[in-house]
Protein backbone atom coordinates (compact mmCIF):
# COMPACT_ATOMS: atom_id res chain seq x y z
CA UNK A 1 0.00 0.00 0.00
CA UNK A 2 2.77 2.41 0.94
CA UNK A 3 4.60 1.68 -2.30
CA UNK A 4 1.45 2.30 -4.32
CA UNK A 5 0.94 5.66 -2.64
CA UNK A 6 4.57 6.64 -3.09
CA UNK A 7 4.37 6.32 -6.87
CA UNK A 8 0.83 7.64 -7.36
CA UNK A 9 0.27 10.77 -9.50
CA UNK A 10 -3.06 11.33 -7.72
CA UNK A 11 -3.66 14.99 -6.89
CA UNK A 12 -4.31 14.13 -3.25
CA UNK A 13 -1.13 12.11 -2.77
CA UNK A 14 2.27 13.79 -2.37
CA UNK A 15 5.03 11.74 -3.99
CA UNK A 16 7.77 10.77 -1.53
CA UNK A 17 10.61 8.57 -2.83
CA UNK A 18 11.59 5.64 -0.65
CA UNK A 19 15.03 4.54 0.49
CA UNK A 20 17.03 7.25 -1.34
CA UNK A 21 20.77 6.81 -0.86
CA UNK A 22 21.64 10.26 -2.20
CA UNK A 23 21.37 12.36 1.00
CA UNK A 24 23.90 10.24 2.90
CA UNK A 25 26.20 9.99 -0.13
CA UNK A 26 25.98 13.75 -0.59
CA UNK A 27 26.90 14.28 3.05
CA UNK A 28 29.91 12.00 2.70
CA UNK A 29 31.02 13.83 -0.46
CA UNK A 30 30.72 17.22 1.24
CA UNK A 31 32.65 15.98 4.27
CA UNK A 32 35.48 14.67 2.07
CA UNK A 33 35.54 17.86 0.00
CA UNK A 34 35.61 20.25 2.95
CA UNK A 35 38.16 18.13 4.84
CA UNK A 36 40.37 18.31 1.77
CA UNK A 37 39.82 22.06 1.47
CA UNK A 38 40.86 22.54 5.10
CA UNK A 39 43.92 20.38 4.62
CA UNK A 40 44.85 22.16 1.39
CA UNK A 41 44.61 25.58 3.06
CA UNK A 42 46.91 24.32 5.81
CA UNK A 43 49.45 23.00 3.27
CA UNK A 44 49.06 19.31 4.11
CA UNK A 45 50.26 16.67 1.68
CA UNK A 46 46.81 15.07 1.39
CA UNK A 47 44.60 18.17 1.27
CA UNK A 48 44.60 18.93 -2.44
CA UNK A 49 43.88 15.40 -3.64
CA UNK A 50 41.27 14.82 -0.95
CA UNK A 51 39.51 17.98 -2.09
CA UNK A 52 39.56 16.81 -5.72
CA UNK A 53 38.17 13.40 -4.73
CA UNK A 54 35.41 15.13 -2.74
CA UNK A 55 34.48 17.33 -5.70
CA UNK A 56 34.35 14.27 -7.97
CA UNK A 57 32.12 12.44 -5.49
CA UNK A 58 29.82 15.46 -5.21
CA UNK A 59 29.50 15.74 -9.00
CA UNK A 60 28.64 12.03 -9.16
CA UNK A 61 25.97 12.52 -6.50
CA UNK A 62 24.51 15.44 -8.46
CA UNK A 63 24.32 13.36 -11.63
CA UNK A 64 22.68 10.46 -9.84
CA UNK A 65 20.28 12.47 -7.71
CA UNK A 66 19.07 14.79 -10.45
CA UNK A 67 18.86 11.84 -12.81
CA UNK A 68 16.42 10.17 -10.42
CA UNK A 69 14.37 13.37 -10.15
CA UNK A 70 14.21 13.70 -13.94
CA UNK A 71 13.12 10.07 -14.34
CA UNK A 72 10.44 10.52 -11.68
CA UNK A 73 9.19 13.65 -13.42
CA UNK A 74 8.96 12.23 -16.96
CA UNK A 75 7.30 9.05 -15.66
CA UNK A 76 4.38 11.11 -14.36
CA UNK A 77 4.90 10.58 -10.63
CA UNK A 78 4.68 14.27 -9.77
CA UNK A 79 1.46 16.21 -9.33
CA UNK A 80 0.46 19.80 -8.71
CA UNK A 81 1.45 19.67 -5.05
CA UNK A 82 4.98 18.58 -5.94
CA UNK A 83 5.19 21.32 -8.58
CA UNK A 84 4.25 23.94 -5.97
CA UNK A 85 6.88 22.61 -3.55
CA UNK A 86 9.52 22.78 -6.30
CA UNK A 87 8.58 26.39 -7.01
CA UNK A 88 8.74 27.33 -3.34
CA UNK A 89 12.06 25.57 -3.00
CA UNK A 90 13.53 27.49 -5.96
CA UNK A 91 12.18 30.78 -4.62
CA UNK A 92 13.83 30.19 -1.23
CA UNK A 93 17.05 29.08 -2.91
CA UNK A 94 17.25 32.29 -4.95
CA UNK A 95 16.38 34.29 -1.82
CA UNK A 96 19.31 32.65 -0.03
CA UNK A 97 21.52 33.64 -2.96
CA UNK A 98 20.27 37.23 -2.65
CA UNK A 99 21.34 37.19 1.00
CA UNK A 100 24.68 35.62 0.00
CA UNK A 101 25.54 38.45 -2.37
CA UNK A 102 23.93 40.98 -0.04
CA UNK A 103 26.56 40.14 2.58
CA UNK A 104 29.37 40.71 0.08
CA UNK A 105 27.91 43.96 -1.23
CA UNK A 106 27.50 44.97 2.42
CA UNK A 107 31.22 44.38 2.96
CA UNK A 108 31.99 46.54 -0.06
CA UNK A 109 29.75 49.40 1.08
CA UNK A 110 31.02 49.16 4.67
CA UNK A 111 34.61 49.46 3.49
CA UNK A 112 33.88 52.37 1.17
CA UNK A 113 31.46 54.41 3.25
CA UNK A 114 32.57 53.71 6.83
CA UNK A 115 36.02 52.13 7.20
CA UNK A 116 37.76 54.49 4.80
CA UNK A 117 36.24 57.52 6.51
CA UNK A 118 37.31 56.34 9.98
CA UNK A 119 40.86 55.55 8.87
CA UNK A 120 40.98 58.96 7.21
CA UNK A 121 40.14 60.70 10.50
CA UNK A 122 36.39 61.26 10.24
CA UNK A 123 34.27 60.96 13.40
CA UNK A 124 35.63 58.50 15.95
CA UNK A 125 38.59 57.72 13.71
CA UNK A 126 40.45 60.97 14.37
CA UNK A 127 42.78 59.46 16.97
CA UNK A 128 43.38 56.32 14.89
CA UNK A 129 44.34 58.46 11.94
CA UNK A 130 46.59 60.76 13.97
CA UNK A 131 48.44 57.99 15.77
CA UNK A 132 48.65 55.25 13.14
CA UNK A 133 47.74 56.36 9.62
CA UNK A 134 48.22 60.13 9.41
CA UNK A 135 49.09 59.87 5.71
CA UNK A 136 46.04 57.78 4.82
CA UNK A 137 43.63 59.21 2.23
CA UNK A 138 40.00 58.20 1.85
CA UNK A 139 40.02 57.94 -1.94
CA UNK A 140 38.45 54.84 -3.50
CA UNK A 141 39.71 52.43 -4.76
CA UNK A 142 41.99 51.86 -1.81
CA UNK A 143 44.35 49.06 -0.87
CA UNK A 144 44.11 50.01 2.78
CA UNK A 145 46.54 51.55 5.26
CA UNK A 146 50.19 50.94 4.59
CA UNK A 147 49.76 50.47 0.81
CA UNK A 148 48.96 46.75 1.16
CA UNK A 149 50.01 44.78 -1.91
CA UNK A 150 51.71 47.69 -3.62
CA UNK A 151 50.47 49.95 -6.39
CA UNK A 152 47.87 48.63 -8.83
CA UNK A 153 45.46 49.76 -11.51
CA UNK A 154 41.74 49.06 -11.68
CA UNK A 155 40.02 47.29 -14.57
CA UNK A 156 38.48 49.91 -16.90
CA UNK A 157 34.68 49.64 -16.79
CA UNK A 158 34.23 50.41 -20.47
CA UNK A 159 36.36 47.54 -21.75
CA UNK A 160 35.70 43.86 -21.06
CA UNK A 161 33.27 44.57 -18.20
CA UNK A 162 31.00 46.47 -20.59
CA UNK A 163 31.30 43.70 -23.17
CA UNK A 164 30.34 41.13 -20.54
CA UNK A 165 27.39 43.29 -19.46
CA UNK A 166 26.08 43.35 -23.02
CA UNK A 167 26.63 39.60 -23.28
CA UNK A 168 24.62 38.83 -20.14
CA UNK A 169 21.84 41.24 -21.10
CA UNK A 170 21.67 39.52 -24.49
CA UNK A 171 21.51 36.13 -22.79
CA UNK A 172 18.51 37.32 -20.79
CA UNK A 173 16.77 38.13 -24.08
CA UNK A 174 17.62 34.77 -25.66
CA UNK A 175 16.43 32.68 -22.70
CA UNK A 176 13.19 34.69 -22.58
CA UNK A 177 12.71 34.08 -26.31
CA UNK A 178 13.34 30.37 -25.73
CA UNK A 179 10.72 30.35 -22.95
CA UNK A 180 8.13 31.93 -25.25
CA UNK A 181 9.01 29.39 -27.93
CA UNK A 182 8.49 26.55 -25.45
CA UNK A 183 5.07 27.85 -24.46
CA UNK A 184 4.17 28.25 -28.14
CA UNK A 185 5.33 24.73 -29.02
CA UNK A 186 8.07 25.93 -31.41
CA UNK A 187 10.75 23.32 -30.78
CA UNK A 188 13.42 24.64 -33.17
CA UNK A 189 13.20 28.20 -31.84
CA UNK A 190 13.37 26.80 -28.31
CA UNK A 191 16.58 24.88 -28.98
CA UNK A 192 18.17 27.79 -30.85
CA UNK A 193 17.32 30.35 -28.15
CA UNK A 194 18.52 28.10 -25.36
CA UNK A 195 21.66 27.17 -27.30
CA UNK A 196 22.47 30.84 -27.82
CA UNK A 197 22.07 31.42 -24.09
CA UNK A 198 24.58 28.66 -23.37
CA UNK A 199 26.98 30.17 -25.92
CA UNK A 200 26.68 33.63 -24.39
CA UNK A 201 27.28 32.20 -20.91
CA UNK A 202 30.47 30.53 -22.14
CA UNK A 203 31.57 33.77 -23.80
CA UNK A 204 31.07 35.65 -20.54
CA UNK A 205 33.23 33.16 -18.65
CA UNK A 206 35.94 33.31 -21.32
CA UNK A 207 36.13 37.11 -21.18
CA UNK A 208 36.11 37.09 -17.38
CA UNK A 209 39.09 34.73 -17.42
CA UNK A 210 40.82 37.09 -19.87
CA UNK A 211 40.08 39.98 -17.52
CA UNK A 212 41.58 38.14 -14.54
CA UNK A 213 44.75 37.26 -16.45
CA UNK A 214 45.12 40.89 -17.54
CA UNK A 215 44.48 42.19 -14.01
CA UNK A 216 47.04 39.88 -12.40
CA UNK A 217 49.78 40.08 -15.04
CA UNK A 218 49.55 43.70 -16.15
CA UNK A 219 47.61 45.73 -13.58
CA UNK A 220 49.09 44.11 -10.42
CA UNK A 221 45.50 43.80 -9.16
CA UNK A 222 45.51 40.66 -7.04
CA UNK A 223 43.72 39.19 -4.05
CA UNK A 224 46.50 40.76 -1.97
CA UNK A 225 45.77 44.29 -3.18
CA UNK A 226 44.16 45.39 0.04
CA UNK A 227 40.43 45.88 0.52
CA UNK A 228 39.75 46.75 -3.11
CA UNK A 229 41.47 43.66 -4.47
CA UNK A 230 39.80 41.32 -2.00
CA UNK A 231 36.28 42.71 -2.53
CA UNK A 232 36.77 42.85 -6.32
CA UNK A 233 37.70 39.19 -6.62
CA UNK A 234 35.25 38.10 -3.93
CA UNK A 235 32.28 39.64 -5.73
CA UNK A 236 33.24 38.99 -9.34
CA UNK A 237 34.68 35.54 -8.57
CA UNK A 238 31.58 34.26 -6.79
CA UNK A 239 29.44 35.71 -9.56
CA UNK A 240 31.58 33.88 -12.10
CA UNK A 241 31.03 30.66 -10.13
CA UNK A 242 27.28 31.26 -10.33
CA UNK A 243 27.47 31.87 -14.09
CA UNK A 244 29.39 28.58 -14.41
CA UNK A 245 26.70 26.75 -12.45
CA UNK A 246 23.97 28.43 -14.46
CA UNK A 247 25.63 27.51 -17.74
CA UNK A 248 25.85 23.87 -16.68
CA UNK A 249 22.17 23.97 -15.75
CA UNK A 250 21.32 25.47 -19.15
CA UNK A 251 23.24 22.72 -20.94
CA UNK A 252 21.31 20.05 -19.01
CA UNK A 253 18.01 21.77 -19.81
CA UNK A 254 18.97 22.02 -23.51
CA UNK A 255 19.41 18.25 -23.67
CA UNK A 256 16.14 17.76 -21.82
CA UNK A 257 14.39 20.00 -24.35
CA UNK A 258 16.01 18.02 -27.14
CA UNK A 259 14.56 14.82 -25.67
CA UNK A 260 11.12 16.40 -25.32
CA UNK A 261 10.88 16.37 -21.53
CA UNK A 262 8.86 19.60 -21.37
CA UNK A 263 5.46 20.67 -22.63
CA UNK A 264 3.95 24.14 -22.84
CA UNK A 265 1.98 23.46 -19.65
CA UNK A 266 4.57 21.46 -17.69
CA UNK A 267 8.10 22.85 -17.80
CA UNK A 268 9.10 24.08 -14.36
CA UNK A 269 12.59 22.63 -14.79
CA UNK A 270 13.09 25.15 -17.59
CA UNK A 271 11.50 27.98 -15.60
CA UNK A 272 13.69 27.33 -12.57
CA UNK A 273 16.86 27.66 -14.62
CA UNK A 274 15.47 30.80 -16.32
CA UNK A 275 14.75 32.36 -12.90
CA UNK A 276 18.28 31.58 -11.78
CA UNK A 277 19.79 33.03 -14.96
CA UNK A 278 17.84 36.27 -14.63
CA UNK A 279 19.03 36.52 -11.02
CA UNK A 280 22.63 36.15 -12.23
CA UNK A 281 22.00 38.93 -14.78
CA UNK A 282 20.68 41.31 -12.12
CA UNK A 283 23.62 40.65 -9.80
CA UNK A 284 26.05 41.41 -12.62
CA UNK A 285 24.35 44.74 -13.36
CA UNK A 286 24.86 45.70 -9.71
CA UNK A 287 28.48 44.56 -9.89
CA UNK A 288 29.09 46.57 -13.04
CA UNK A 289 27.75 49.74 -11.42
CA UNK A 290 29.21 49.46 -7.90
CA UNK A 291 32.48 47.63 -8.58
CA UNK A 292 33.57 48.83 -12.02
CA UNK A 293 31.88 52.21 -12.63
CA UNK A 294 31.54 53.96 -9.24
RODO-507499 format. One line per field, with one value per residue (C-alpha): x, y, z. Coordinates in nm, 4 decimals, m for minus. Layout:
# RODO-507499
x	(X | ...)
y	(Y | ...)
z	(Z | ...)
END
This chain:
# RODO-507499
x	(0.0000 | 0.2767 | 0.4602 | 0.1453 | 0.0941 | 0.4567 | 0.4369 | 0.0828 | 0.0273 | m0.3064 | m0.3664 | m0.4312 | m0.1125 | 0.2272 | 0.5029 | 0.7772 | 1.0608 | 1.1587 | 1.5035 | 1.7025 | 2.0766 | 2.1644 | 2.1370 | 2.3902 | 2.6198 | 2.5975 | 2.6899 | 2.9913 | 3.1017 | 3.0715 | 3.2650 | 3.5480 | 3.5545 | 3.5615 | 3.8161 | 4.0372 | 3.9819 | 4.0856 | 4.3920 | 4.4850 | 4.4611 | 4.6910 | 4.9445 | 4.9062 | 5.0256 | 4.6813 | 4.4602 | 4.4597 | 4.3877 | 4.1269 | 3.9505 | 3.9563 | 3.8169 | 3.5413 | 3.4479 | 3.4348 | 3.2115 | 2.9820 | 2.9502 | 2.8645 | 2.5969 | 2.4509 | 2.4321 | 2.2684 | 2.0284 | 1.9069 | 1.8859 | 1.6423 | 1.4375 | 1.4208 | 1.3118 | 1.0437 | 0.9192 | 0.8965 | 0.7302 | 0.4382 | 0.4898 | 0.4677 | 0.1459 | 0.0455 | 0.1445 | 0.4979 | 0.5186 | 0.4250 | 0.6879 | 0.9524 | 0.8584 | 0.8736 | 1.2062 | 1.3527 | 1.2185 | 1.3832 | 1.7055 | 1.7252 | 1.6383 | 1.9312 | 2.1521 | 2.0273 | 2.1345 | 2.4681 | 2.5536 | 2.3928 | 2.6559 | 2.9372 | 2.7908 | 2.7499 | 3.1222 | 3.1993 | 2.9746 | 3.1019 | 3.4608 | 3.3877 | 3.1460 | 3.2574 | 3.6016 | 3.7763 | 3.6241 | 3.7311 | 4.0859 | 4.0975 | 4.0145 | 3.6395 | 3.4269 | 3.5630 | 3.8588 | 4.0453 | 4.2783 | 4.3384 | 4.4341 | 4.6587 | 4.8443 | 4.8646 | 4.7744 | 4.8219 | 4.9088 | 4.6043 | 4.3631 | 4.0004 | 4.0024 | 3.8453 | 3.9712 | 4.1985 | 4.4350 | 4.4107 | 4.6540 | 5.0192 | 4.9759 | 4.8964 | 5.0007 | 5.1710 | 5.0469 | 4.7871 | 4.5455 | 4.1742 | 4.0017 | 3.8477 | 3.4683 | 3.4228 | 3.6356 | 3.5705 | 3.3271 | 3.1003 | 3.1296 | 3.0338 | 2.7394 | 2.6084 | 2.6635 | 2.4620 | 2.1842 | 2.1666 | 2.1510 | 1.8513 | 1.6775 | 1.7621 | 1.6434 | 1.3189 | 1.2706 | 1.3337 | 1.0718 | 0.8127 | 0.9013 | 0.8493 | 0.5068 | 0.4171 | 0.5333 | 0.8067 | 1.0748 | 1.3416 | 1.3198 | 1.3365 | 1.6575 | 1.8167 | 1.7321 | 1.8524 | 2.1658 | 2.2469 | 2.2065 | 2.4579 | 2.6981 | 2.6676 | 2.7284 | 3.0473 | 3.1574 | 3.1070 | 3.3233 | 3.5941 | 3.6130 | 3.6109 | 3.9090 | 4.0818 | 4.0080 | 4.1578 | 4.4745 | 4.5122 | 4.4481 | 4.7040 | 4.9783 | 4.9554 | 4.7614 | 4.9086 | 4.5500 | 4.5506 | 4.3722 | 4.6498 | 4.5774 | 4.4155 | 4.0428 | 3.9752 | 4.1475 | 3.9800 | 3.6282 | 3.6771 | 3.7699 | 3.5251 | 3.2282 | 3.3239 | 3.4677 | 3.1580 | 2.9442 | 3.1580 | 3.1033 | 2.7277 | 2.7474 | 2.9388 | 2.6705 | 2.3965 | 2.5633 | 2.5855 | 2.2169 | 2.1320 | 2.3235 | 2.1306 | 1.8008 | 1.8973 | 1.9413 | 1.6137 | 1.4388 | 1.6012 | 1.4559 | 1.1120 | 1.0875 | 0.8856 | 0.5458 | 0.3946 | 0.1983 | 0.4567 | 0.8101 | 0.9101 | 1.2592 | 1.3094 | 1.1498 | 1.3687 | 1.6856 | 1.5469 | 1.4755 | 1.8279 | 1.9788 | 1.7835 | 1.9028 | 2.2630 | 2.1998 | 2.0677 | 2.3619 | 2.6047 | 2.4348 | 2.4861 | 2.8478 | 2.9093 | 2.7748 | 2.9205 | 3.2482 | 3.3568 | 3.1878 | 3.1538)
y	(0.0000 | 0.2407 | 0.1681 | 0.2303 | 0.5661 | 0.6641 | 0.6319 | 0.7638 | 1.0767 | 1.1330 | 1.4994 | 1.4130 | 1.2112 | 1.3789 | 1.1744 | 1.0766 | 0.8570 | 0.5636 | 0.4535 | 0.7252 | 0.6813 | 1.0260 | 1.2357 | 1.0243 | 0.9989 | 1.3751 | 1.4282 | 1.1996 | 1.3832 | 1.7219 | 1.5982 | 1.4675 | 1.7860 | 2.0254 | 1.8130 | 1.8305 | 2.2061 | 2.2545 | 2.0377 | 2.2158 | 2.5584 | 2.4324 | 2.2998 | 1.9315 | 1.6671 | 1.5071 | 1.8166 | 1.8929 | 1.5403 | 1.4819 | 1.7978 | 1.6810 | 1.3403 | 1.5131 | 1.7331 | 1.4271 | 1.2442 | 1.5462 | 1.5736 | 1.2026 | 1.2522 | 1.5441 | 1.3364 | 1.0459 | 1.2473 | 1.4792 | 1.1840 | 1.0169 | 1.3368 | 1.3697 | 1.0071 | 1.0516 | 1.3646 | 1.2234 | 0.9048 | 1.1111 | 1.0575 | 1.4274 | 1.6214 | 1.9800 | 1.9667 | 1.8581 | 2.1322 | 2.3940 | 2.2610 | 2.2782 | 2.6390 | 2.7335 | 2.5566 | 2.7491 | 3.0784 | 3.0193 | 2.9085 | 3.2288 | 3.4288 | 3.2648 | 3.3643 | 3.7229 | 3.7190 | 3.5623 | 3.8450 | 4.0975 | 4.0145 | 4.0708 | 4.3963 | 4.4969 | 4.4381 | 4.6544 | 4.9405 | 4.9157 | 4.9461 | 5.2374 | 5.4412 | 5.3712 | 5.2126 | 5.4490 | 5.7518 | 5.6345 | 5.5546 | 5.8958 | 6.0698 | 6.1255 | 6.0959 | 5.8500 | 5.7718 | 6.0973 | 5.9455 | 5.6324 | 5.8461 | 6.0761 | 5.7986 | 5.5254 | 5.6361 | 6.0126 | 5.9871 | 5.7776 | 5.9209 | 5.8202 | 5.7940 | 5.4836 | 5.2432 | 5.1855 | 4.9056 | 5.0007 | 5.1547 | 5.0938 | 5.0472 | 4.6746 | 4.4782 | 4.7691 | 4.9945 | 4.8625 | 4.9756 | 4.9059 | 4.7286 | 4.9910 | 4.9636 | 5.0408 | 4.7543 | 4.3860 | 4.4566 | 4.6475 | 4.3704 | 4.1128 | 4.3291 | 4.3350 | 3.9598 | 3.8832 | 4.1240 | 3.9520 | 3.6129 | 3.7325 | 3.8127 | 3.4765 | 3.2682 | 3.4692 | 3.4084 | 3.0371 | 3.0349 | 3.1930 | 2.9391 | 2.6550 | 2.7850 | 2.8249 | 2.4731 | 2.5930 | 2.3319 | 2.4639 | 2.8199 | 2.6798 | 2.4882 | 2.7790 | 3.0354 | 2.8096 | 2.7167 | 3.0845 | 3.1423 | 2.8659 | 3.0165 | 3.3629 | 3.2199 | 3.0527 | 3.3769 | 3.5647 | 3.3162 | 3.3314 | 3.7107 | 3.7091 | 3.4727 | 3.7094 | 3.9980 | 3.8144 | 3.7261 | 4.0893 | 4.2192 | 3.9875 | 4.0082 | 4.3704 | 4.5727 | 4.4108 | 4.3802 | 4.0663 | 3.9193 | 4.0758 | 4.4290 | 4.5385 | 4.5878 | 4.6748 | 4.3655 | 4.1323 | 4.2711 | 4.2853 | 3.9190 | 3.8096 | 3.9644 | 3.8985 | 3.5542 | 3.4263 | 3.5710 | 3.3876 | 3.0658 | 3.1257 | 3.1871 | 2.8584 | 2.6748 | 2.8434 | 2.7513 | 2.3870 | 2.3967 | 2.5471 | 2.2716 | 2.0050 | 2.1773 | 2.2016 | 1.8250 | 1.7761 | 2.0000 | 1.8016 | 1.4819 | 1.6399 | 1.6372 | 1.9602 | 2.0674 | 2.4143 | 2.3463 | 2.1457 | 2.2846 | 2.4079 | 2.2629 | 2.5155 | 2.7982 | 2.7328 | 2.7664 | 3.0805 | 3.2359 | 3.1579 | 3.3027 | 3.6274 | 3.6516 | 3.6145 | 3.8928 | 4.1313 | 4.0653 | 4.1413 | 4.4743 | 4.5703 | 4.4557 | 4.6566 | 4.9739 | 4.9459 | 4.7633 | 4.8834 | 5.2213 | 5.3960)
z	(0.0000 | 0.0939 | m0.2304 | m0.4317 | m0.2641 | m0.3094 | m0.6871 | m0.7362 | m0.9502 | m0.7716 | m0.6887 | m0.3246 | m0.2770 | m0.2370 | m0.3986 | m0.1530 | m0.2834 | m0.0645 | 0.0485 | m0.1337 | m0.0864 | m0.2204 | 0.1000 | 0.2904 | m0.0128 | m0.0594 | 0.3052 | 0.2701 | m0.0460 | 0.1241 | 0.4270 | 0.2072 | 0.0001 | 0.2950 | 0.4836 | 0.1767 | 0.1470 | 0.5096 | 0.4623 | 0.1395 | 0.3058 | 0.5813 | 0.3272 | 0.4107 | 0.1678 | 0.1391 | 0.1269 | m0.2444 | m0.3643 | m0.0946 | m0.2089 | m0.5721 | m0.4731 | m0.2739 | m0.5696 | m0.7970 | m0.5489 | m0.5207 | m0.8995 | m0.9165 | m0.6495 | m0.8459 | m1.1628 | m0.9845 | m0.7708 | m1.0448 | m1.2815 | m1.0417 | m1.0147 | m1.3938 | m1.4339 | m1.1678 | m1.3423 | m1.6956 | m1.5663 | m1.4357 | m1.0630 | m0.9767 | m0.9328 | m0.8708 | m0.5049 | m0.5939 | m0.8577 | m0.5974 | m0.3548 | m0.6296 | m0.7007 | m0.3342 | m0.3002 | m0.5955 | m0.4617 | m0.1232 | m0.2913 | m0.4955 | m0.1817 | m0.0027 | m0.2961 | m0.2654 | 0.1003 | 0.0002 | m0.2372 | m0.0038 | 0.2580 | 0.0076 | m0.1225 | 0.2422 | 0.2963 | m0.0062 | 0.1082 | 0.4667 | 0.3490 | 0.1170 | 0.3255 | 0.6829 | 0.7201 | 0.4796 | 0.6513 | 0.9975 | 0.8870 | 0.7210 | 1.0498 | 1.0244 | 1.3402 | 1.5953 | 1.3710 | 1.4371 | 1.6973 | 1.4888 | 1.1937 | 1.3966 | 1.5768 | 1.3137 | 0.9625 | 0.9410 | 0.5709 | 0.4816 | 0.2232 | 0.1848 | m0.1940 | m0.3499 | m0.4757 | m0.1811 | m0.0874 | 0.2782 | 0.5264 | 0.4588 | 0.0811 | 0.1159 | m0.1909 | m0.3621 | m0.6395 | m0.8829 | m1.1510 | m1.1677 | m1.4569 | m1.6901 | m1.6786 | m2.0466 | m2.1748 | m2.1060 | m1.8196 | m2.0590 | m2.3169 | m2.0541 | m1.9456 | m2.3020 | m2.3278 | m2.0139 | m2.1104 | m2.4493 | m2.2792 | m2.0786 | m2.4077 | m2.5665 | m2.2701 | m2.2582 | m2.6310 | m2.5725 | m2.2952 | m2.5248 | m2.7932 | m2.5453 | m2.4461 | m2.8144 | m2.9019 | m3.1414 | m3.0778 | m3.3173 | m3.1840 | m2.8308 | m2.8981 | m3.0855 | m2.8153 | m2.5357 | m2.7299 | m2.7819 | m2.4089 | m2.3371 | m2.5915 | m2.4387 | m2.0907 | m2.2135 | m2.3799 | m2.0536 | m1.8649 | m2.1317 | m2.1176 | m1.7379 | m1.7423 | m1.9869 | m1.7520 | m1.4535 | m1.6445 | m1.7541 | m1.4007 | m1.2401 | m1.5036 | m1.6151 | m1.3576 | m1.0421 | m0.9161 | m0.7036 | m0.4045 | m0.1968 | m0.3177 | 0.0041 | 0.0525 | m0.3111 | m0.4472 | m0.2002 | m0.2533 | m0.6316 | m0.6624 | m0.3934 | m0.5729 | m0.9342 | m0.8570 | m0.6791 | m0.9560 | m1.2102 | m1.0130 | m1.0333 | m1.4088 | m1.4405 | m1.2448 | m1.4461 | m1.7744 | m1.6678 | m1.5747 | m1.9149 | m2.0936 | m1.9015 | m1.9813 | m2.3508 | m2.3671 | m2.1825 | m2.4348 | m2.7143 | m2.5665 | m2.5322 | m2.1534 | m2.1370 | m2.2629 | m2.2842 | m1.9647 | m1.7688 | m1.7801 | m1.4363 | m1.4791 | m1.7591 | m1.5605 | m1.2567 | m1.4621 | m1.6315 | m1.2904 | m1.1779 | m1.4956 | m1.4633 | m1.1018 | m1.2230 | m1.4776 | m1.2119 | m0.9796 | m1.2620 | m1.3361 | m0.9710 | m0.9892 | m1.3039 | m1.1416 | m0.7901 | m0.8581 | m1.2021 | m1.2630 | m0.9244)
END
